[in-house]
Amino acid sequence: MAAAVRTRRLLVRQAAAAAAAGGGAWALGLFLLLSPRLCQADETPARRFEYKYSFKGPHLVRSDGSIAFWTHSGNAIPSADQVRITPSLRSQKGSVWTKSKVNFEHWETQVTFRVTGRGRVGADGLAIWYTSEQGLDGPVFGASEPWNGVGIFFDSFDNDGKKNNPAVLIVGNNGKLVYDHQNDGASQALGSCLRDFRNKPYPVRVKITYYQKTLTVMIHNGFTPNNDDYELCAKVENMIIPPDGYFGISAATGGLADDHDVLSFLTFRLTEPGKQVEEPADSEIPDEEKEKYREEYENFQQDLDKKKEDFQKEHPEMQGEPADMFETVNERELRQIFEGQNRVHLEIKQLNRQLDMILDEQRRYVSLMSEEMKKVPSGQPLMGQAHQGQLENIIQYQQEALRHIGELRSSITNAVHHAIQVSGGATGGYENVQHFNDIKEHLHVVKRELGTLVQRNVAYVEKPKCPEIPPFPSCLSTTHFFIFVAFQTVLFIGYIMYRSQQEAAAKKFF
């Protein structure tokens, strides 16, 4: 789209330049032809959320089991997070519809749903509607027919046996068309695409846009958690629908059954850029609904006051200081800082204990090597493997390792001291940051020194190699091998003959 806009702009500039330079009537005509299209391509409609034609969890259902500004019928089951249009039972129908008609010409809906079932094939499907009247119950995916408007069908079952389901179809109707169930509406669809929307790891999303007599359907296949991963399904141009209508969503099951769950239905009003939105006179909430909402709010408020009084009666010691029950933002930040400092302190103490163990091992190893060197006469190798020079190098390395580990220990002790000071008397943000930086620097020094010790250990200490053992002569010659194989073969044949004679003798008794 962006590339096309840039191309059109370039052509318009060239045509305008040619017309200005006296290039002729053809350049002026090209300029006049491309200018409206370029302006149309640059226009992006303004979006406005319409809450009266939308629903979304949580707290989707009111106390009386209904959905605000919507009505449900049939086997539809509203809950706090979703609306189950039909459960996975045979021959079920359900639907939800807006209570009031849409009062704007251009719109966009974003529907999130799940279709799940145990079988490899499901039925019957789900439909999203925009019609002049509510189709509360009927044979077309749980809605009535004929209808005046448009329906987007998510057909799960292959009625015509052409293996072209699951599919998404756009079917328009002027109130006279009867839906062709046997052929899955193939001859009546204005646009369609093959999409499998059953049993997906993530909810399936569909975006339906009607703007300037063009209906566009975008599908999110439910394979990724990215909410904007849409792909074009179908687009119908020059489509005329009723100027005002009801939004609805319905579903039905047959011999096979699926759970059809709708998680959200969001509606947006689309307006042309620069056009002022005119609010109709009937856009306000009716007095009956206002009274109902006011009573519901008062009931909630009374319940809350009653619960407060009951709590105060049960806990009289907590009266008078309700603010002390909750910590402030500064207190929470200070508590988190102290918890982090305590964790750092514990980690450093654990590292200090491990270094003490390493020091003890190194000292014990140096003492053992010194004793062994004293026992061995001068010039004689130790156990036939290590010479005097090698042992002196090892002892020198161990002493150097002890010195480095002592430095590490002192560094860790300083870090622990800083951590204790921070935990005991941290009062300012800058001081806390400075102490944390010191602790971090000490930990980096420890890590670097330990890496140096490991590298030096590999460089200085070479593992003594065992002397090579001369190859032993083979005890089995070729002649002996063949004699052994022949002997085993004779024994095996003799055993087979003996076993067959025993079985033949046993059969005589039956």
Secondary structure, DSSP 8 states (H G I E B T S, - for coil): -HHHHHHHHHHHHHHHHHHHTT--HHHHHHHHHHHHHHHHHH---EEEE-GGG-EESSS-B-TTS-BTTEEEEET-EE-SS-EEEE-SSTT-EEEEEESS----SEEEEEEEEEEE-SSSS--SEEEEEEESS---S-SBTTB-SS-EEEEEEEE-S-SSSSS--SEEEEEEEES-----TTTTTTTT-SEEEE---BS-SS-EEEEEEEETTEEEEEEE-SSSS-TT--EEEEEEES----SS-EEEEEEE--SS--EEEEEEEEEEEEE-TT------GGGS--HHHHHHHHHHHHHHHHHHHHHHHHHHHH-GGGTT-GGGGS--HHHHHHHHHHHHHHHHHHHHHHHHHHHHHHHHHHHHHHHHHHHHHHHS-TT--BTTTB-HHHHHHHHHHHHHHHHHHHHHHHHHHHHHHHHHHHHHH---HHHHHHHHHHHHHHHHHHHHHHHHHHHHHHHH--------------S--HHHHHHHHHHHHHHHHHHHHHHHHHHHHHHTT-
